[in-house]
Amino acid sequence: MGERGFTRSFPHELEREILGTLGQNDLTRTALVCRRFRDTSVALLFRHIARWSVHVDDDGDAVYSPLSTSFEAVFRVFEDTTLGRHVRFLDVTIALLFETAGADLACARPLTPETLPTVWKSMPGLVALCLKGSTPTGENLGLQDVTFPHLRRLRLDEPDSCIEFIMRHLHRLQNLRLPFDTDTEVTLPVGDLDVSVAAPMHYQGPFLAFMPLLHADSNAHSLVSCTMIGEVGSGIVPTLAPLARHESLRHLTIALRTNQTTMLALLRDCPTWGKQHKVDADVDPPWNRLMRPFPNAVNILPYVESWADEVVLERGLAWAKAIAETCKDAMAVIFSSEVGFTRTSAGPDSKWESDEDPEAVKLVYDELDVFVVYAVPR
């Protein structure tokens, strides 16, 4: 069939859906076929600008590789804002925006806080935004007056100058990731915000930033995974009982710099769906009390800061058995990327065995790491 007959009878929507299954390399080739394919391929190429690619190897495992030329796509959008209408998912290192990553990565058109708002506003369909790294001294991201009507996932590694931006989008965010630097204390001024609709499905960030949402009448059915780090702070009621409202919660990480007494107080009235916690202990952790809120936990990743690896290797099996006395259905207890214990079936008669497969340990970690912008097919 000639091209003319093909383009007449083939629905454009179906054509776009088929091309949408291709990876970045294939789309660059289909863009050369004809004008119609070029328009569709370009829209798909700029739809998802990520820093990583992914492909499945011969063993069926996902393999991630850095996209060393992804910054070129970013600069194309910044230089030709008409391309911004295609962008849905954007992952960029902040240093690139301000030409601080080296002359070989410099943007052809310098970006400033005055020009950045125009660039951002050219992306009305943006769904996920990941801004990684820190902002150069004296600069800002130009997000003060910018609103993305469809934004659902957000990562900001340096949010201090973007608090108002976060608050404008908080009611619609499904995934929020704030900096993991425990020396950074970020607070969200909830104030008069209608927090009844402000509860993301996935949260990763400072404890103090999330507490105002926990202690308000937030949505009780949205939170699926939660990782809280940093300081507990003063004037905070020492309990995580408000998490009990979140019936969908499956992954809970409590990685706080606090003493064991405060940690036990925080966990005292906690719900039963958590899977992970962290304590700073200088003696054997009181596993029966620490795990009491989580009797239904299956995969458990406890972190004990003060123990050296050799101590965990020596006592880990006894710790796993102690945890299993409370968590009857626990199948894996992983203390680090090197030390873990598993069993083939639940129950008091099932034996624990050392897990010497680092890939199996990594799979448990990967389940808890929810990406804001996913890698693109290669």
Secondary structure, 3 states (H helix, E strand, C coil): CCHHHHHHHCCHHHHHHHHCCCCHHHHHHHCCCCHHHHHHHHHHHCCEECCEEEEECCCCCEEEEECCCHHHHHHHHHHCHHHHHHCCEEEEEHHHHCCCCCHHHCCCCCCCCCCHHHHHHCCCCCCEEEEECCCCCCCCCCCCCCCCCCCCEEEECCCHHHHHHHHHHHHHCCEEECCCCCCCCCCCCCCCCCHHHCCCCEEEEEHHHHHHHHCCCCCCCCCCEEEEEECCCCCCCCCCHHHHHCCCCCEEEEEECCCHHHHHHHHCCCCCCCCEEEECCCCCCCHHHHCCCCCCCCEEEEEECCCCHHHHHHHHHHHHHHHHHHCCCCCEEECCCCCEEECCCCCCCCCCEECCCHHHHHHHHHHHCCCCCCCEEC
